[in-house]
Amino acid sequence: MPFTFQALNEDNTINDAEISLTLNPATAIFTETDWVGGSTATADINVTNDNATVAVDYFVSADWYAAAGDTVQNARLLAEKLEIEVTADPLGTPAVLFTGKLADLIQQPPAGRNLAGGANEDVEFTITLPAADATDLIQGVGIEFDLVFVAVSA
């Protein structure tokens, strides 16, 4: 019978990182009323990477739905008319993450926006109802929307 030998490399461990974002404010940044063609509003959300050591890539989406007493069809019409621009770090080195219709703000920018571990930055949202799009078709229509931030480890 041949001799045998066994050697062990024991007690290896791996701990997965936990990632999360904090938004400030977490409450609505837009509560607009009586809009007409040419109306515009701008507001900021500060985004913080809560993990001090792991960088993340974040994406922004708009989850829109009908305002109370309105229909999904009407909300869709308005979502197709409202223009939105999303700009990261507007007072530093601005980077436009998205510009287009509110209805099209889905997981933008396509490759994500990198945010280092423990870092934070302002993200500016500008919403406009272009005068050419303010037709009788959307008169009196309301929409509600959530701004959704999703982070993945970089």
C-alpha positions as CSV (number, residue, x, y, z in Angstrom):
1,M,0.0,0.0,0.0
2,P,1.4,3.5,-1.0
3,F,1.9,6.2,1.6
4,T,-0.6,9.1,1.5
5,F,-0.5,12.6,2.9
6,Q,-3.1,15.2,3.3
7,A,-2.5,18.9,3.9
8,L,-5.2,21.5,4.7
9,N,-5.6,25.1,4.1
10,E,-8.3,25.8,6.7
11,D,-10.8,28.5,7.8
12,N,-11.1,30.5,4.6
13,T,-13.8,33.1,4.7
14,I,-15.5,35.5,2.4
15,N,-17.8,38.3,3.5
16,D,-20.0,40.0,0.9
17,A,-20.3,43.8,0.9
18,E,-23.5,45.5,1.7
19,I,-24.4,48.4,-0.5
20,S,-27.0,51.1,-0.1
21,L,-27.8,54.7,-1.0
22,T,-29.2,57.4,1.1
23,L,-31.3,60.1,-0.7
24,N,-31.7,63.6,0.8
25,P,-34.4,64.7,0.7
26,A,-36.3,61.4,0.7
27,T,-39.6,63.3,0.3
28,A,-41.0,64.8,-2.9
29,I,-38.9,67.4,-4.6
30,F,-41.7,68.5,-7.0
31,T,-45.2,69.5,-6.0
32,E,-46.1,71.7,-9.0
33,T,-49.6,73.0,-9.8
34,D,-51.2,75.1,-12.6
35,W,-48.5,74.3,-15.2
36,V,-48.8,75.8,-18.7
37,G,-46.6,75.6,-21.7
38,G,-43.1,76.8,-20.8
39,S,-43.4,76.0,-17.1
40,T,-40.2,74.6,-15.6
41,A,-39.0,73.5,-12.2
42,T,-35.6,72.4,-10.9
43,A,-34.7,70.6,-7.7
44,D,-31.8,68.5,-6.3
45,I,-31.4,65.2,-4.5
46,N,-28.2,64.4,-2.7
47,V,-27.1,60.8,-3.2
48,T,-24.8,59.2,-0.7
49,N,-23.0,55.8,-1.1
50,D,-23.4,54.4,2.4
51,N,-20.6,51.8,2.1
52,A,-17.3,53.6,2.9
53,T,-15.1,51.2,0.9
54,V,-17.1,49.8,-2.0
55,A,-17.8,52.0,-5.1
56,V,-21.2,51.7,-6.7
57,D,-22.7,52.5,-10.1
58,Y,-26.2,54.0,-9.8
59,F,-29.0,54.4,-12.3
60,V,-32.0,56.7,-12.2
61,S,-35.5,55.9,-13.3
62,A,-38.9,57.6,-13.1
63,D,-41.9,55.4,-12.1
64,W,-44.9,57.4,-13.1
65,Y,-48.6,56.8,-12.6
66,A,-51.9,58.6,-12.7
67,A,-52.6,61.4,-10.2
68,A,-55.6,60.9,-7.9
69,G,-58.8,61.1,-10.0
70,D,-57.0,60.8,-13.3
71,T,-56.4,57.9,-15.7
72,V,-53.3,55.9,-16.7
73,Q,-54.0,56.9,-20.3
74,N,-53.9,60.6,-19.4
75,A,-50.8,60.2,-17.3
76,R,-49.1,58.5,-20.2
77,L,-50.0,61.4,-22.5
78,L,-48.4,63.9,-20.0
79,A,-45.3,61.6,-19.4
80,E,-44.7,61.7,-23.2
81,K,-44.9,65.6,-23.2
82,L,-42.8,66.5,-20.1
83,E,-39.1,66.9,-20.7
84,I,-36.7,66.0,-17.9
85,E,-32.9,66.6,-17.6
86,V,-30.9,64.8,-15.0
87,T,-27.5,66.2,-14.2
88,A,-25.0,64.8,-11.7
89,D,-22.7,67.1,-9.7
90,P,-24.3,70.3,-11.2
91,L,-22.2,72.7,-9.1
92,G,-18.9,70.8,-9.6
93,T,-18.1,69.0,-12.8
94,P,-21.6,68.6,-14.3
95,A,-22.4,65.4,-16.1
96,V,-25.8,65.0,-17.9
97,L,-27.1,61.6,-17.1
98,F,-30.3,61.9,-19.2
99,T,-32.3,64.4,-21.2
100,G,-35.6,63.4,-22.8
101,K,-39.2,62.6,-22.1
102,L,-40.2,61.6,-18.5
103,A,-41.7,58.4,-20.0
104,D,-38.2,57.4,-21.2
105,L,-36.3,57.9,-18.0
106,I,-35.5,54.3,-17.3
107,Q,-32.2,53.1,-15.9
108,Q,-30.1,56.1,-16.9
109,P,-27.3,56.6,-17.7
110,P,-27.0,53.3,-19.6
111,A,-23.6,52.4,-18.0
112,G,-24.5,53.9,-14.6
113,R,-22.9,56.8,-12.7
114,N,-19.9,55.8,-10.6
115,L,-19.9,56.9,-6.9
116,A,-16.9,56.1,-4.8
117,G,-17.2,54.4,-1.4
118,G,-18.5,56.9,1.2
119,A,-18.9,59.7,-1.4
120,N,-22.0,61.8,-2.1
121,E,-23.1,64.1,-4.9
122,D,-26.1,66.3,-5.8
123,V,-28.3,65.1,-8.7
124,E,-30.3,67.9,-10.3
125,F,-33.6,67.3,-12.0
126,T,-35.2,69.9,-14.3
127,I,-38.7,69.3,-15.6
128,T,-40.2,71.4,-18.4
129,L,-43.5,71.4,-20.3
130,P,-42.5,72.7,-23.7
131,A,-44.9,75.3,-25.0
132,A,-45.4,73.3,-28.2
133,D,-46.6,70.3,-26.2
134,A,-49.1,72.1,-24.0
135,T,-52.1,71.3,-26.1
136,D,-55.8,70.8,-25.2
137,L,-55.0,67.0,-25.2
138,I,-53.3,67.3,-21.8
139,Q,-55.2,70.2,-20.3
140,G,-56.2,69.4,-16.7
141,V,-54.2,66.2,-16.7
142,G,-52.2,65.2,-13.6
143,I,-49.3,62.8,-13.1
144,E,-47.4,61.5,-10.1
145,F,-44.0,59.9,-10.2
146,D,-41.2,58.5,-8.1
147,L,-37.6,59.1,-8.8
148,V,-35.9,55.7,-8.4
149,F,-32.2,55.2,-7.7
150,V,-30.7,51.7,-8.1
151,A,-27.1,50.9,-7.2
152,V,-24.9,48.0,-8.1
153,S,-21.4,47.4,-6.9
154,A,-18.8,48.8,-9.3
